[in-house]
């Protein structure tokens, strides 16, 4: 599956636009990780526990979006974007979305 942030795939033409596809996950903070994060925040620098959590959330959201695109018979997802928001104190949603398409064979 080709996933790009651009509105097209260089060298390929769109055959069919199948529509919007999306994937999301909601992650909550972990008390043990929060304690470590507070300590790191006091010292300054990267808060690795949250960096890892957000990277895992992005990957899971992409996997779910790709599964939805495959179910439609897509070859690619174009114009993929991420969005995040807090859904409650201590929990955030990671959403990714794009346009599922089929592509014509390469020339």
Backbone as JSON, one array per atom type, in Angstrom:
{
  "sequence": "XXXXXXXXXXXXXXXXXXXXXXXXXXXXXXXXXXXXXXXXXXXXXXXXXXXXXXXXXXXXXXXXXXXXXXXXXXXXXXXXXXXXXXXXXXXXXXXXXXXXXXXXXXX",
  "N": [[0.85, -1.18, 0.0], [0.63, 2.13, -0.91], [1.27, 5.06, 0.81], [0.94, 8.43, 0.99], [1.66, 11.92, 1.61], [1.15, 13.7, -0.3], [-0.96, 14.96, -3.04], [-0.93, 13.2, -5.13], [0.7, 10.37, -6.74], [3.88, 10.36, -7.79], [4.47, 9.83, -11.19], [2.37, 8.08, -11.51], [-1.05, 7.59, -12.41], [-4.3, 8.41, -11.21], [-6.88, 6.07, -11.04], [-9.42, 5.39, -9.86], [-11.25, 7.14, -7.42], [-11.84, 6.24, -4.23], [-12.68, 7.2, -1.81], [-12.85, 8.75, 1.5], [-10.69, 7.56, 4.01], [-9.85, 6.42, 7.28], [-8.07, 6.17, 10.39], [-7.8, 5.57, 13.84], [-6.73, 6.0, 17.27], [-6.96, 5.99, 20.79], [-5.11, 7.11, 23.42], [-4.1, 6.79, 26.78], [-2.48, 8.37, 29.54], [0.1, 6.9, 31.56], [0.53, 6.19, 34.94], [3.06, 5.52, 36.09], [4.77, 6.22, 33.98], [4.15, 8.91, 33.86], [5.31, 9.88, 36.21], [8.04, 9.51, 35.68], [8.2, 11.19, 33.47], [7.69, 13.7, 34.59], [9.98, 14.04, 36.13], [11.93, 14.1, 34.08], [11.06, 16.36, 32.73], [11.59, 18.36, 34.56], [14.34, 18.39, 34.51], [14.77, 19.05, 31.92], [14.77, 18.64, 28.32], [14.1, 15.88, 26.05], [11.09, 14.05, 26.49], [11.06, 10.94, 26.67], [9.31, 8.8, 27.17], [6.78, 9.73, 26.4], [7.29, 10.41, 23.75], [7.71, 7.88, 22.64], [5.18, 6.74, 23.15], [3.5, 8.36, 21.53], [4.57, 7.83, 18.99], [3.94, 5.11, 18.72], [1.16, 5.34, 18.77], [0.71, 6.8, 16.39], [1.59, 4.89, 14.48], [-0.26, 2.8, 14.92], [-2.66, 4.1, 14.23], [-2.15, 4.62, 11.5], [-1.96, 1.96, 10.56], [-4.6, 1.09, 10.96], [-5.97, 2.81, 9.24], [-4.89, 2.02, 6.76], [-5.83, -0.63, 6.69], [-8.57, -0.13, 6.4], [-8.54, 1.12, 3.88], [-7.55, -0.97, 2.27], [-9.7, -2.74, 2.5], [-11.51, -1.48, 0.89], [-10.39, -1.91, -1.54], [-8.24, -0.38, -2.35], [-5.19, 0.93, -3.81], [-3.59, 2.88, -2.9], [-3.19, 5.57, -0.51], [-3.86, 8.88, -0.54], [-2.83, 12.26, 0.21], [-2.51, 12.05, 3.01], [-3.01, 12.81, 6.42], [-2.32, 13.81, 9.82], [-4.02, 14.19, 12.91], [-4.54, 15.37, 16.18], [-6.12, 15.32, 19.37], [-7.15, 16.26, 22.64], [-9.16, 14.14, 24.47], [-10.08, 13.73, 26.97], [-9.01, 14.59, 30.27], [-5.75, 13.6, 30.43], [-5.92, 11.78, 28.34], [-5.55, 11.24, 24.87], [-6.53, 11.51, 21.44], [-5.29, 10.05, 18.48], [-5.49, 10.62, 15.18], [-5.51, 9.64, 11.81], [-5.93, 10.37, 8.38], [-7.02, 10.14, 4.96], [-7.27, 10.01, 1.35], [-8.53, 7.28, -0.28], [-7.49, 5.5, -3.12], [-7.47, 3.89, -6.37], [-4.82, 3.06, -8.54], [-3.65, 3.58, -11.88], [-1.8, 1.22, -13.88], [1.83, 1.46, -14.07], [3.37, 3.39, -16.68]],
  "CA": [[0.0, 0.0, 0.0], [1.35, 3.4, -0.96], [0.67, 6.11, 1.64], [1.7, 9.66, 0.78], [1.03, 13.16, 2.05], [0.91, 14.49, -1.51], [-2.24, 14.65, -3.67], [-0.75, 12.22, -6.19], [1.92, 9.56, -6.66], [4.69, 10.72, -8.95], [4.58, 8.82, -12.23], [1.17, 7.22, -11.56], [-2.32, 8.31, -12.56], [-5.41, 7.88, -10.41], [-7.93, 5.41, -11.79], [-10.69, 5.57, -9.16], [-11.23, 7.67, -6.07], [-12.74, 5.4, -3.44], [-13.22, 8.0, -0.73], [-12.14, 9.01, 2.74], [-10.37, 6.47, 4.94], [-9.28, 6.96, 8.51], [-7.72, 5.26, 11.46], [-7.55, 6.33, 15.06], [-6.53, 5.33, 18.54], [-6.97, 6.9, 21.93], [-4.12, 6.65, 24.4], [-4.11, 7.46, 28.08], [-1.19, 8.42, 30.23], [0.37, 5.85, 32.53], [1.01, 6.85, 36.16], [4.5, 5.32, 36.2], [5.42, 7.04, 32.95], [3.97, 10.32, 34.24], [6.3, 10.23, 37.22], [9.32, 9.63, 34.98], [8.12, 12.37, 32.61], [7.83, 14.89, 35.44], [11.4, 14.16, 36.46], [12.65, 14.53, 32.88], [10.65, 17.72, 32.42], [12.3, 19.24, 35.49], [15.74, 18.46, 34.07], [14.79, 19.55, 30.55], [15.07, 17.66, 27.28], [13.04, 15.06, 25.49], [10.36, 13.14, 27.38], [11.09, 9.75, 25.8], [8.13, 7.95, 27.39], [5.69, 10.25, 25.58], [7.7, 10.29, 22.36], [7.44, 6.49, 22.26], [3.73, 6.52, 23.15], [2.92, 9.02, 20.37], [5.01, 7.1, 17.8], [3.12, 3.9, 18.66], [-0.2, 5.76, 18.42], [0.7, 7.12, 14.95], [1.68, 3.64, 13.72], [-1.53, 2.09, 15.02], [-3.65, 4.83, 13.44], [-1.86, 4.34, 10.09], [-2.33, 0.56, 10.27], [-6.06, 1.01, 10.87], [-6.37, 3.5, 8.01], [-4.51, 1.15, 5.64], [-6.78, -1.75, 6.68], [-9.83, 0.38, 5.82], [-8.29, 1.34, 2.45], [-7.48, -2.3, 1.63], [-11.06, -3.3, 2.44], [-12.17, -0.83, -0.26], [-9.68, -2.3, -2.75], [-7.32, 0.7, -2.73], [-3.75, 0.74, -4.03], [-2.86, 3.97, -2.27], [-3.9, 6.6, 0.24], [-3.27, 10.16, -0.88], [-3.09, 13.42, 1.09], [-2.64, 11.57, 4.39], [-2.76, 13.82, 7.45], [-2.52, 13.45, 11.22], [-4.65, 15.17, 13.78], [-4.64, 14.88, 17.54], [-6.86, 16.18, 20.28], [-7.37, 15.72, 23.98], [-10.56, 13.73, 24.6], [-10.35, 13.91, 28.39], [-7.74, 14.85, 30.95], [-4.86, 12.45, 30.46], [-6.12, 10.88, 27.2], [-5.57, 11.94, 23.6], [-6.81, 10.74, 20.24], [-4.44, 10.23, 17.31], [-6.29, 10.32, 14.01], [-4.94, 9.91, 10.5], [-6.95, 10.23, 7.36], [-6.58, 10.43, 3.61], [-8.17, 9.61, 0.26], [-8.2, 5.98, -0.86], [-7.6, 5.48, -4.58], [-6.78, 2.87, -7.15], [-3.91, 3.69, -9.49], [-3.42, 2.89, -13.16], [-0.46, 0.64, -13.94], [2.89, 2.36, -14.54], [3.52, 3.41, -18.14]],
  "C": [[0.89, 1.23, 0.0], [0.58, 4.41, -0.12], [1.54, 7.34, 1.49], [0.93, 10.86, 1.31], [0.72, 14.08, 0.88], [-0.42, 14.1, -2.16], [-2.14, 13.67, -4.83], [0.51, 11.4, -5.92], [2.69, 9.83, -7.93], [4.79, 9.55, -9.93], [3.38, 7.9, -12.35], [-0.06, 8.1, -11.7], [-3.39, 7.61, -11.73], [-6.44, 7.27, -11.35], [-9.28, 5.7, -11.14], [-10.45, 6.16, -7.78], [-12.29, 6.91, -5.28], [-13.32, 6.13, -2.23], [-12.32, 8.1, 0.48], [-11.91, 7.71, 3.51], [-9.69, 7.08, 6.16], [-8.94, 5.84, 9.47], [-7.45, 6.09, 12.7], [-7.27, 5.42, 16.24], [-6.55, 6.39, 19.62], [-6.05, 6.3, 22.98], [-4.23, 7.47, 25.67], [-2.73, 7.42, 28.69], [-1.11, 7.31, 31.26], [1.02, 6.5, 33.75], [2.52, 6.7, 36.32], [5.27, 6.16, 35.2], [5.29, 8.52, 33.28], [5.02, 10.75, 35.25], [7.67, 10.43, 36.58], [9.33, 10.89, 34.12], [8.28, 13.65, 33.4], [9.3, 15.1, 35.79], [12.21, 14.65, 35.26], [12.32, 15.98, 32.54], [11.37, 18.72, 33.31], [13.75, 19.44, 35.04], [15.86, 19.06, 32.67], [15.11, 18.43, 29.57], [13.85, 16.87, 26.87], [12.41, 14.18, 26.56], [10.11, 11.86, 26.57], [9.87, 8.86, 25.97], [6.96, 8.42, 26.51], [6.02, 10.22, 24.1], [7.38, 8.89, 21.85], [5.93, 6.23, 22.17], [3.09, 7.15, 21.9], [3.33, 8.32, 19.07], [4.19, 5.82, 17.63], [1.68, 4.24, 18.26], [-0.3, 6.09, 16.93], [0.72, 5.84, 14.12], [0.37, 2.86, 13.75], [-2.61, 2.78, 14.2], [-3.42, 4.59, 11.95], [-2.29, 2.93, 9.72], [-3.84, 0.43, 10.11], [-6.59, 1.7, 9.62], [-6.08, 2.63, 6.79], [-5.45, -0.05, 5.56], [-8.1, -1.33, 6.05], [-9.68, 0.59, 4.31], [-8.23, 0.01, 1.7], [-8.86, -2.92, 1.48], [-11.86, -2.69, 1.29], [-11.53, -1.23, -1.58], [-8.68, -1.26, -3.23], [-5.91, 0.2, -2.96], [-2.95, 1.74, -3.22], [-3.8, 4.83, -1.44], [-3.15, 7.9, -0.01], [-3.63, 11.21, 0.16], [-3.3, 13.01, 2.54], [-2.23, 12.67, 5.36], [-2.97, 13.21, 8.82], [-3.25, 14.58, 11.93], [-4.72, 14.56, 15.17], [-5.46, 15.85, 18.37], [-7.0, 15.47, 21.62], [-8.86, 15.38, 24.1], [-11.03, 13.79, 26.06], [-9.0, 14.13, 29.06], [-6.93, 13.55, 31.01], [-5.05, 11.47, 29.31], [-6.24, 11.7, 25.92], [-5.87, 10.98, 22.46], [-5.77, 11.08, 19.18], [-5.27, 9.74, 16.13], [-5.43, 10.54, 12.78], [-6.0, 9.63, 9.47], [-6.37, 10.6, 6.0], [-7.62, 9.95, 2.62], [-7.69, 8.3, -0.34], [-8.46, 6.02, -2.36], [-7.06, 4.17, -5.14], [-5.96, 3.63, -8.2], [-3.85, 2.88, -10.79], [-2.02, 2.3, -13.14], [0.56, 1.66, -14.46], [3.0, 2.25, -16.04], [4.69, 2.57, -18.58]]
}
